């Protein structure tokens, strides 16, 4: 299927998604921070691969395998260009952000010792918190946390005092999956490098909404998940400066990542293949390339503006009602339109369950960010996260469901 060039409106984008056609046409999907829907080109790529093109990659010397290898490795080059990496070898494929963060965290175990410090923020997704807790327990390192201001932003004054010669790793989300706030990671990366710390950026939300330039950010590592960026589940990866990748120990051992194996010892390939043991999700990787092709045909700034306009309407509606606490900065600057809210009488799960009866899909719970919920003084929020294909009709359906929920549940 050919992809229309430079789609500028959500309606144009939406037409390329089978999910919104036919039997699913009445569903208003507003849970994109959890996972995005897939355009036809991604679905067709996977179908075509399994039906006509499947072979294992890297090891085969016959044409079918070589063509699959070429396509899979071509996506590595696409991703390098997408995030402005210097070379394709700086892109490592994994199953997604969680495996990427574990690969990095456990790859740095030998670099950490008792008395060292790992600096995180209270706003991290569990995927960028739990692995560091596990590594800290193994190495004797200590974890410290940058707090939030009352405006739901990272407290940079507190952060300045937390960076020290003891700081060996700084890990932070580019964008909070709960607050939708774009963290000032450029400033924090500079502060981390000034004390010689590794910098790890969880870009699961960042790569979805922003034009990410890893060289301009100067981060050591930047992770992402394909399923949030219009691609399939089970594929993602991370960028790493090549010299930093050389310093990481592999998390997994097995086929493909080795240079040589004897009964006594094994030696490993250089990056990125030393981190990619076993047969990868080949169809998913190739289909992620189709998602990147799709992004290339979008007027992303215009579509992001339309997306933000919907969220701004929602915030204005909620601010005009009683009982709501909206977890969005008052000035709405450096914010990508993820709207989380808490109601003083209606539980988040009740809001989401009622919305589902109106075919409106929103998220409810702690959003894999329990420490952040604790810092905010709530146990759960309702989260609305529109994306490039959401329209005014979706927002209107959401607002109607909120009105009805209040009248029935409030």
C-alpha positions as CSV (number, residue, x, y, z in Angstrom):
1,X,0.0,0.0,0.0
2,X,1.4,3.4,-1.0
3,X,1.5,6.0,1.8
4,X,0.0,9.4,0.9
5,X,2.6,12.2,1.0
6,X,2.6,14.8,3.8
7,X,-0.6,14.2,5.6
8,X,-1.5,17.3,7.5
9,X,-4.8,16.6,9.3
10,X,-5.8,13.9,11.8
11,X,-8.6,12.8,9.4
12,X,-6.1,12.2,6.6
13,X,-3.9,10.2,9.0
14,X,-6.8,8.3,10.5
15,X,-7.8,7.0,7.0
16,X,-4.6,4.9,6.9
17,X,-5.5,2.9,10.0
18,X,-7.7,-0.2,9.6
19,X,-8.6,0.0,13.4
20,X,-10.7,3.1,12.8
21,X,-12.6,1.6,9.8
22,X,-15.4,-0.9,9.5
23,X,-16.3,-2.6,12.8
24,X,-14.0,-0.5,15.0
25,X,-15.1,2.9,13.5
26,X,-17.1,3.8,16.6
27,X,-14.3,3.4,19.1
28,X,-12.6,6.5,20.4
29,X,-9.1,5.4,21.3
30,X,-7.4,7.8,23.6
31,X,-4.8,5.6,25.3
32,X,-1.9,6.3,23.0
33,X,0.7,6.8,25.8
34,X,0.2,3.1,26.5
35,X,0.4,2.0,22.8
36,X,-0.5,3.4,19.4
37,X,-2.6,2.0,16.7
38,X,-0.9,0.7,13.5
39,X,-1.3,2.0,9.9
40,X,-2.0,-0.3,7.1
41,X,1.6,-0.2,5.8
42,X,2.9,-1.7,9.0
43,X,0.3,-4.5,9.1
44,X,0.8,-5.3,5.5
45,X,4.5,-5.5,5.9
46,X,4.2,-8.1,8.6
47,X,1.7,-10.1,6.6
48,X,3.8,-10.0,3.5
49,X,6.9,-11.0,5.3
50,X,5.4,-14.1,6.9
51,X,3.6,-15.1,3.8
52,X,6.4,-14.6,1.2
53,X,9.7,-13.4,2.7
54,X,10.4,-15.3,5.9
55,X,13.9,-16.7,6.7
56,X,16.2,-16.4,9.6
57,X,18.7,-13.5,9.3
58,X,22.5,-13.0,9.6
59,X,23.5,-16.7,9.3
60,X,22.0,-17.7,6.0
61,X,24.0,-17.6,2.7
62,X,21.0,-18.2,0.5
63,X,19.1,-15.3,-1.2
64,X,16.0,-15.4,1.0
65,X,18.0,-15.0,4.2
66,X,20.2,-12.4,2.7
67,X,17.3,-10.3,1.6
68,X,15.6,-10.6,5.1
69,X,19.0,-9.6,6.7
70,X,19.3,-6.6,4.4
71,X,15.8,-5.4,5.2
72,X,16.2,-5.9,8.9
73,X,19.6,-4.2,9.0
74,X,18.2,-1.4,6.8
75,X,15.8,-0.5,9.6
76,X,18.8,-0.1,11.9
77,X,20.0,2.6,9.5
78,X,16.6,4.2,9.4
79,X,16.5,4.4,13.2
80,X,19.9,5.9,13.3
81,X,18.8,8.6,10.9
82,X,15.5,9.1,12.8
83,X,17.3,10.0,16.0
84,X,20.3,11.6,14.3
85,X,22.9,9.1,15.5
86,X,26.3,9.2,13.9
87,X,26.2,5.6,12.7
88,X,23.9,2.6,12.4
89,X,26.1,0.6,14.8
90,X,24.9,2.9,17.6
91,X,21.4,1.4,17.4
92,X,20.7,-1.8,19.4
93,X,17.5,-3.8,18.9
94,X,15.6,-5.1,21.9
95,X,12.0,-6.0,22.6
96,X,11.3,-2.4,23.8
97,X,12.1,0.2,26.4
98,X,12.0,-2.2,29.3
99,X,14.5,-4.6,27.9
100,X,16.6,-1.7,26.8
101,X,16.8,-0.1,30.2
102,X,17.6,-3.5,31.8
103,X,20.3,-4.1,29.2
104,X,21.9,-0.7,30.0
105,X,21.5,-1.0,33.8
106,X,22.9,-4.5,34.2
107,X,25.5,-3.7,31.6
108,X,26.9,-1.1,34.0
109,X,27.0,-3.4,37.0
110,X,30.8,-3.7,36.8
111,X,31.1,0.1,36.8
112,X,29.2,0.6,40.1
113,X,30.5,0.1,43.6
114,X,29.4,0.7,47.2
115,X,29.2,4.5,47.9
116,X,28.4,5.3,44.2
117,X,25.1,7.0,43.5
118,X,22.5,6.6,40.8
119,X,20.4,9.7,40.3
120,X,16.8,9.3,39.1
121,X,13.6,11.4,39.5
122,X,10.4,10.7,41.4
123,X,8.5,10.8,38.1
124,X,10.1,7.7,36.5
125,X,8.1,4.9,34.9
126,X,8.9,1.6,36.7
127,X,10.9,0.5,33.7
128,X,13.4,3.2,34.5
129,X,13.4,2.6,38.3
130,X,13.1,-1.1,39.1
131,X,16.2,-2.1,37.2
132,X,18.3,0.5,38.9
133,X,17.0,-0.7,42.3
134,X,18.0,-4.2,41.4
135,X,21.5,-3.0,40.3
136,X,21.9,-0.9,43.4
137,X,21.1,-3.9,45.6
138,X,23.7,-5.9,43.7
139,X,26.4,-3.3,43.8
140,X,25.9,-1.4,47.0
141,X,25.3,1.8,45.1
142,X,22.7,4.3,46.5
143,X,19.8,5.8,44.6
144,X,18.8,9.4,45.0
145,X,15.8,11.2,43.5
146,X,15.1,14.6,42.0
147,X,11.8,15.9,43.4
148,X,9.0,17.8,41.6
149,X,8.0,21.4,42.1
150,X,4.3,22.2,42.9
151,X,4.0,22.9,39.1
152,X,4.7,19.3,38.3
153,X,8.2,20.0,36.9
154,X,11.5,18.7,38.0
155,X,13.1,20.8,40.8
156,X,16.3,22.0,39.1
157,X,17.6,23.7,42.3
158,X,17.3,20.4,44.2
159,X,18.9,18.6,41.2
160,X,21.9,20.9,41.2
161,X,22.6,19.9,44.9
162,X,22.2,16.2,44.1
163,X,24.8,15.9,41.4
164,X,28.2,15.2,42.9
165,X,31.4,13.2,42.3
166,X,29.5,10.2,43.7
167,X,27.0,10.3,40.9
168,X,27.9,7.6,38.4
169,X,24.6,7.3,36.5
170,X,21.8,9.8,35.8
171,X,18.6,8.2,34.3
172,X,15.5,10.3,33.4
173,X,12.5,10.2,31.2
174,X,12.4,12.6,28.3
175,X,8.7,13.1,28.8
176,X,6.7,11.9,31.8
177,X,4.1,9.3,30.8
178,X,1.8,10.6,33.5
179,X,2.3,14.4,33.4
180,X,3.2,14.8,29.7
181,X,5.9,17.3,30.8
182,X,9.0,17.6,28.7
183,X,11.8,17.4,31.2
184,X,14.8,19.8,30.7
185,X,17.1,16.9,29.9
186,X,19.7,19.0,28.1
187,X,20.5,20.9,31.3
188,X,20.5,17.7,33.3
189,X,22.7,15.8,30.9
190,X,25.2,18.6,31.0
191,X,25.2,18.5,34.8
192,X,25.7,14.7,34.8
193,X,28.5,14.8,32.3
194,X,30.2,17.6,34.4
195,X,30.6,15.0,37.2
196,X,31.5,12.2,34.9
197,X,28.2,10.3,35.1
198,X,26.6,8.1,32.4
199,X,23.4,9.6,31.1
200,X,20.4,7.3,30.3
201,X,17.2,8.8,28.8
202,X,13.9,6.9,28.7
203,X,12.6,8.1,25.4
204,X,9.5,5.9,25.2
205,X,7.3,9.1,25.1
206,X,9.9,11.5,23.8
207,X,10.5,9.8,20.4
208,X,6.7,9.7,19.9
209,X,6.2,13.5,20.1
210,X,9.5,15.2,19.4
211,X,12.2,15.3,16.8
212,X,14.9,13.6,18.8
213,X,18.5,14.5,18.1
214,X,20.7,12.3,20.3
215,X,23.9,14.2,19.2
216,X,22.4,17.5,20.2
217,X,21.2,16.1,23.5
218,X,24.6,14.5,24.0
219,X,23.1,11.7,26.0
220,X,25.0,8.4,26.3
221,X,21.9,6.2,25.9
222,X,18.4,6.9,24.6
223,X,15.7,4.1,24.7
224,X,12.4,3.6,22.8
225,X,9.6,1.2,22.1
226,X,8.3,0.5,18.6
227,X,4.7,-0.2,19.7
228,X,4.2,3.4,20.9
229,X,5.5,4.9,17.6
230,X,3.0,3.2,15.2
231,X,5.1,0.0,15.0
232,X,4.5,-3.6,16.2
233,X,4.8,-4.8,19.8
234,X,7.9,-6.8,20.7
235,X,10.4,-4.6,19.0
236,X,12.3,-1.5,20.1
237,X,15.8,-0.6,21.1
238,X,18.2,2.0,22.2
239,X,20.8,4.4,21.0
240,X,24.2,4.4,22.6
241,X,27.3,6.3,21.9
242,X,29.6,3.8,20.3
243,X,32.3,4.1,22.9
244,X,29.8,3.8,25.7
245,X,28.3,0.6,24.1
246,X,31.8,-0.9,24.1
247,X,31.8,-0.4,27.9
248,X,28.6,-2.3,28.5
249,X,28.6,-6.0,29.4
250,X,26.0,-8.1,27.5
251,X,22.9,-8.9,29.4
252,X,22.1,-12.1,27.5
253,X,24.3,-14.8,26.0
254,X,23.6,-17.3,23.2
255,X,23.7,-17.4,19.4
256,X,24.6,-14.6,17.1
257,X,26.2,-12.3,19.7
258,X,29.4,-14.4,19.9
259,X,32.7,-14.0,18.1
260,X,33.9,-17.5,19.2
261,X,33.0,-20.2,21.6
262,X,35.1,-23.0,23.1
263,X,34.3,-25.3,26.0
264,X,36.4,-23.0,28.2
265,X,35.2,-19.5,27.3
266,X,33.4,-17.3,24.8
267,X,34.2,-13.9,23.2
268,X,31.6,-11.5,22.0
269,X,31.1,-9.4,18.9
270,X,31.3,-5.6,19.0
271,X,28.3,-3.4,19.3
272,X,25.5,-3.6,18.4
273,X,25.3,-7.4,17.9
274,X,26.9,-8.3,21.2
275,X,23.6,-7.2,22.8
276,X,21.3,-9.1,20.4
277,X,21.5,-12.8,21.3
278,X,19.2,-15.3,19.5
279,X,16.7,-14.9,16.7
280,X,15.2,-11.5,16.8
281,X,11.6,-10.5,16.0
282,X,12.4,-10.1,12.3
283,X,8.9,-9.3,11.0
284,X,8.4,-6.8,13.7
285,X,11.7,-5.2,13.1
286,X,11.1,-4.9,9.3
287,X,7.6,-3.5,10.0
288,X,9.0,-0.9,12.3
289,X,10.8,0.4,9.3
290,X,7.4,0.8,7.6
291,X,6.3,2.9,10.6
292,X,9.3,5.1,10.1
293,X,8.4,5.4,6.4
294,X,4.9,6.5,7.5
295,X,6.3,9.1,9.9
296,X,8.3,10.5,7.0
297,X,5.0,11.3,5.2
298,X,3.5,13.2,8.1
299,X,3.5,16.9,8.8
300,X,4.4,16.1,12.4
301,X,4.5,19.7,13.7
302,X,1.0,20.5,12.4
303,X,-0.4,17.2,13.6
304,X,1.2,17.6,17.1
305,X,-0.4,21.1,17.2
306,X,-3.8,19.6,16.4
307,X,-3.2,16.9,19.1
308,X,-2.3,19.5,21.7
309,X,-5.4,21.6,20.8
310,X,-7.6,18.7,21.8
311,X,-5.8,18.3,25.1
312,X,-6.0,22.0,25.8
313,X,-9.8,21.8,25.3
314,X,-10.0,18.9,27.7
315,X,-7.9,20.8,30.3
316,X,-10.1,23.9,29.9
317,X,-13.2,21.7,30.4
318,X,-11.9,20.1,33.5
319,X,-10.8,23.4,35.0
320,X,-14.3,24.6,34.7
321,X,-15.7,21.8,36.8
322,X,-15.5,21.1,40.5
323,X,-13.8,18.2,42.1
324,X,-11.0,17.7,39.6
325,X,-7.3,17.9,40.2
326,X,-5.6,18.2,36.8
327,X,-1.9,17.1,36.8
328,X,-0.8,19.5,34.1
329,X,1.4,22.6,34.5
330,X,-0.7,25.8,34.8
331,X,1.1,27.5,32.0
332,X,0.9,24.3,29.8
333,X,4.5,25.0,28.5
334,X,6.8,22.1,27.6
335,X,3.9,19.8,27.6
336,X,2.8,17.3,24.9
337,X,-0.9,16.9,25.8
338,X,-1.0,13.9,28.1
339,X,-3.8,14.7,30.5
340,X,-4.0,12.9,33.9
341,X,-6.6,13.9,36.4
342,X,-8.0,12.9,39.8
343,X,-11.5,13.4,41.0
344,X,-12.2,13.8,44.7
345,X,-15.4,11.6,44.6
346,X,-15.1,9.3,41.6
347,X,-12.3,6.7,41.3
348,X,-10.2,6.7,38.2
349,X,-11.2,3.1,37.4
350,X,-14.9,4.1,37.6
351,X,-14.3,6.9,35.1
352,X,-12.5,4.6,32.7
353,X,-15.0,1.8,33.0
354,X,-17.9,4.1,32.4
355,X,-16.1,5.7,29.4
356,X,-15.7,2.2,28.0
357,X,-19.5,1.8,27.9
358,X,-19.5,4.8,25.6
359,X,-16.7,3.2,23.4
360,X,-14.1,5.7,24.8
361,X,-10.8,4.1,25.7
362,X,-8.7,5.9,28.4
363,X,-6.2,4.6,31.0
364,X,-6.7,4.4,34.7
365,X,-4.4,3.4,37.6
366,X,-0.9,4.3,38.7
367,X,0.5,4.1,35.1
368,X,3.6,2.1,36.2
369,X,4.6,5.1,38.3
370,X,3.7,4.3,41.9
371,X,6.4,6.6,43.4
372,X,5.1,9.5,41.4
373,X,1.5,8.8,42.6
374,X,2.8,8.8,46.2
375,X,4.6,12.1,45.6
376,X,1.4,13.6,44.1
377,X,-0.7,12.3,47.1
378,X,-3.0,10.1,45.0
379,X,-3.3,6.4,44.4
380,X,-4.5,6.5,40.8
381,X,-5.5,8.9,38.0
382,X,-7.4,8.8,34.8
383,X,-5.1,9.4,31.8
384,X,-6.1,10.7,28.4
385,X,-3.5,10.7,25.7
386,X,-4.5,11.7,22.2
387,X,-2.3,11.2,19.2
388,X,-1.9,12.1,15.5
389,X,-5.1,10.4,14.3
390,X,-7.5,11.7,17.0
391,X,-10.2,14.1,16.0
392,X,-12.7,16.5,17.6
393,X,-15.2,13.7,17.5
394,X,-13.1,11.7,19.9
395,X,-12.8,14.5,22.3
396,X,-16.5,15.3,22.1
397,X,-17.3,11.6,22.9
398,X,-14.9,11.8,25.9
399,X,-16.5,15.0,27.3
400,X,-19.9,13.5,26.9
401,X,-18.8,10.4,28.8
402,X,-17.3,12.5,31.6
403,X,-20.6,14.5,31.9
404,X,-22.6,11.3,32.2
405,X,-20.2,9.7,34.6
406,X,-20.4,12.7,36.9
407,X,-24.2,12.7,36.9
408,X,-24.4,9.0,37.6
409,X,-21.3,8.3,39.8
410,X,-20.7,11.7,41.4
